[in-house]
Amino acid sequence: MTRTVTRRNLLRIGGGTAATLGLSAMAGELAAVSALAQRGPVGNASKEDVKEDFFYREDWFGEPWRQPEPALLIHGNDESSIVWYGWVPRMAQEFRLLRLDLPGFGRSRIPAGFEWSLASLATFVAHVLDKAGVESAHIVGAKTGGAIAMQFAADYPKRTRTLVVASGPASVIAMSNVSPIPQRSRLGSAASKEMIEYWNTLFATANPDGVKGLQQALSKFNLADGVLQRITAPALVITADRSALQSVEKAREYQQKIRNSRLVVLRSDAYHIAAANADECVAHTIAFIKEQKA
């Protein structure tokens, strides 16, 4: 069953019991719930109620009589659906926004016998769409979520309206020039102390089984070996010009293997640009999707 709360609370939660969150919490669900962000009980929910199959959050901030197109956001490793706080205010005015929790993260349990591979994770995403009653959606992924999004677009072309990838690797990455300050390479030199502390807390509370599983899925993969070539949806790849995750040349190399795609390069030394450069990423994403509909 899907619980829907009032538009004032701005949150719909897929499947099961959950506490409603007010407007101030939805602006980021930051410090007040940071310790509970990944695995602890929320509000009055018991521990037994927290984990669900294919959990997702749903947001729509537009007029209640409109029927918006759905867009689905896929987070990266050590994270959960709450990390899209910088995207929700604008994206949810344009789209029926679905933010899933990958297996073992947030409130999604790891399915019994789950195989940790990009193909299995793409199937997990398809199950989330099924649960939401969505046939097809605009698919957006960041970092590890970007790799999953590309796999999904290749495996489920009819369910992918458009594809947007923010700093998503297409093959195993060996990072270079990593900052000794935790989260600094991820969030960039412009990140505040408070932002870094928040992300450190987020990572510290991540489910180790989920983290290990995603690392396993990404330990040996190369989407350029036949996967990218199967993507038919219009695709936008967003990267940073000084990312420690991958060079612009590396991103362009795989982007050009997607037939109907373009590359946008942001001026940033962060590699989690979906978080560090959220406003720019959202602006490019909305403009790209609208262009495909024109």
N, C-alpha and C positions, 0 to 999 in steps of 0.2 A: 504494500500500500504506500502511496506517496502522500506525504503531509504537506499541505499548502497553508501558509500563514498569510496575514494581511500584507498589502503592499507597503504599509508603513514599516513593517519589519524587514521587507525587502529580501526575503529568503524563502526558497522552497527546497525541501530536503527530500531526496529520493529514498523511499523504503524504510519504514521503521520509525522509532520514537526519537525525537531530538528536541533540544530546547530552542526556543526562538531567540533570535539575536536582534537587538535594536539597531537603529540607524547608525549610531556612533560606533557600534561594534563592527557593522558591515563596512565601514570606511577602511577597515584594515584588519579587524580582529587581532589587534596587535598585543601590546604588553599584558593586558588583563587576562588573556587566554594563552599567552606564549608557552607556559609550562604544559598546557593541555593540548597544544596545537596538533600533535601527531597521534597520541595514543591514550591519553587519559579520558575519563568520563567528562561529559559536558553538561552543565546545568544540573538538572535533577535526574539525568539519565544514569542508570546503573551501568556497571562495567559490561554486563551481559547485553545491554541494549546498544552499546556503542558500535561494535563491529557488525557490518552487514555485507551482503553480497552486492557488488557493483554499486557502491554508494556514489551519489553525485549531489551537488548543490545546483539549484536553479534560480536564476535571477531575471526579472523583466521589469524595467523601470518606466516603460512607455505607457501609452493610453491603454486601458483595459479592454477596449473594443478592437484593438489591432491584433493581427495574427502575424507576429514577427517570424522571420526565418531563424532556424536554430543555428547556433555556433557552439562548438565543443572545445574546451581548453584542456590540454594534457600537460601536467606538471613534470618536473624533473626528479632526480634522485634526492633522497633525504628531505623531501618536501611533502606537500599535500595540496588539496584544492584551495586552501586559504591563501596561497602565495600569489594569487591573481588579484589581490586587493587593488593594485594600481590600474587594472583593466576594467574592473566591474563598473565603476560609475559611468563611463562613456559607452562601453560595449553593450551594457544592458539597456541602454536607451535605444539601441538599434536592433538588437537581436535577442531572441530567447536564449539566454546564456546558460550552458551546462558546464559545470566544473567537476570533473570526476576525481575520485581518489584511486590511484593505481593500487594493485594488490599489495596488501600489507601496510599501506600508508593511510593516514587519517582514519576513516571509519570503514574502509574496505578490508575485509578479511582475505587471506590468501586461499583460493579455492583448493580443495583437496586434490593432491596429485598434480598441481599446477606445474607446467613446464616453463622454465624461465628462458624465453626466447622472444625476439621481436614479433614473430608471427603469432605466438600465443598472447602477447600483450595487445596486438592489434585485434585479436578476437575478443579479448576482454573489453576493449573500447566498443566493439560492435554490440556486446551484451549490454553495455550501459545505454547505448542508443535504443536498443530494444526495450529496456526497462523504462526509458523516458517516452516511448511511443514515437520515436523519431526515425523516419526512413532514411533521410540524408541530412547532412549538416556541413557547415563550414568548419574545417578541422584546423585547429591551431595548437602547436606544440613548442615547448621551450626546452633547450638542451636535450636531455634524455627523452623528454616528451616529444621533441622534434623528430628524433629518430623513429619513435613509435608512430608518430603522425605520418611520416613518409611511408613506413611499412603499411600502415592502414590504408593510405591513399592508393597504394599499389595493389593490395589484396582486396579492397572494397571500393572499386572505382565508382560504382553507381551510388554509393552512400557518401561520397565526398564531393561537395559542391565546389569548394575551393580549398586550397592548402596553404597554410602560412607556417613557416618554420623560423623560430628566433634562436639563433646560436645552436642549432641542432647538428650534431656530428653525423656523418654518413659512413664513417668507419672508425675503427679503434683509434683513439686520440692519445698522443704522448704530449702532455702539456709542457710548455717552455716558459722560462722566466717567471716562475710562480712566486708571488709575494710571500715573505715569511710571516706576514700578518694574516691570521685567519680571516677568510672572506674578502680580503682586499682585492685579490685578482678576480674573484667572482663578481663583486659589486662595484669595483673601480675606485679610483682615488677620490671621487666626489662623495662617496658614501659617508654618512655621518657616523659618529661613534654609536649612537642609539640604534641606527639601522644595522650596523655590524653586530651589535650585541643581540638584537632580535634574531638575526639569522643564525648566530651561534647557538642560541637557545633552541631554535627550530631544529637544527641539525642534531643537537644533543638529545632531543626527545624523539627522534625518528626511530621507527621500528627496525631493529637490526636485521630481522629476517627479510624485510622488504628491501632494505639497502643492499644486502648481500645478493638477493635475487636479481635486482636490476643490474648490479655490477656483473653478475654472471651472464646476463643476457647481452651485455655490451662488451664482454671480454673477447669475443670473436665474432665480428660481423663486418660486412662490407656491402652496403646498399648499392654501390656502383656496379656490383656484380649481378645485374639483371633486375634489381628492384626499382631503382630510380627510372629506368627505361619504361616501366609498366605504368607509371603515373600519368594519367590523362587529364586530371583536373588542373585548372589554372593554378599556378603555384608562385608564392612569393617567399624568397629566402632573405632573412634579415641577419646581418652580422655586424661586428664592430671592427673598426680599422686597426685597433691595437689590442685585439683579444689574445689572451694567453692560451685560449682553448684551441683556436685554429686561425690560420692566416686568411686574409681576404682571398688570396690565390687558391687556397684549399677549399674555401667555401664556393668560390666561382667554379672550380673544377667539377664539383658534384652538382651544382645548380644547373650547369649547362647540359647535364645528362637528363634533366627533366624537360621534356619537349616544349611545354608551354609555360615557361617560368621566367622570372626576372630576379635580379639580386639588388638589394638595397644595403648600402654600407653606411652605418652611423658613426659619427665621431665619438668614440668612447674607448676607454681602456678597461671596461668591464666585459666579462664574457657572459654574465647572466643579464643580458640587455632587456629581457622581458621584465625584470624587476628594476634594474638600475636606470633604464631608459624607457620606462613604461609608457609615458605620454607619446613619445615618438613612435614606438612600436604600434600602439593602438591607432594613432593617426594614419600610419602607413597601411595598417591592416584594414581599417574601415574604408579608406580611399580605394584600396585594391579591390575589395569585394564589390563596392559600388560600381567600379569601372567594369567589372565583368558582367554586371547586370544591365549596363547602359546599352 
